[in-house]
Amino acid sequence: MVRCHVEGLPDLADEVVDVLVNALGDADNDVRLMAGQSLPKMSKVAVPVLIKSLQNGKAELKPMAIKILGDIGAEAAPAEMDAVS
């Protein structure tokens, strides 16, 4: 359900993903957990932002970004290639 709404609203989806990626570094464990569970459901929009966080983000976000990209799996590969080329 989230995926359908997100794909229909790409501008809003980008903002939501930015908020969720930043929430990965929140002091509240529940906030981090919910963000980590939500991002894989938004894979098409989340992958480029997650990769950007690996390249330029805060060190504390990187382990979670790697885990989420792994959770997304093969679907992340084309976006990863675009991000590094």
HELIX and SHEET records of a PDB file:
HELIX    1   1 VAL A    2  GLY A    8  1                                   7    
HELIX    2   2 PRO A   10  ALA A   23  1                                  14    
HELIX    3   3 ASN A   29  SER A   38  1                                  10    
HELIX    4   4 LEU A   39  MET A   42  5                                   4    
HELIX    5   5 SER A   43  ASN A   56  1                                  14    
HELIX    6   6 ALA A   59  LEU A   61  5                                   3    
HELIX    7   7 LYS A   62  ILE A   72  1                                  11    
HELIX    8   8 GLY A   73  ALA A   76  5                                   4    
HELIX    9   9 ALA A   77  VAL A   84  1                                   8    
END                                                                             
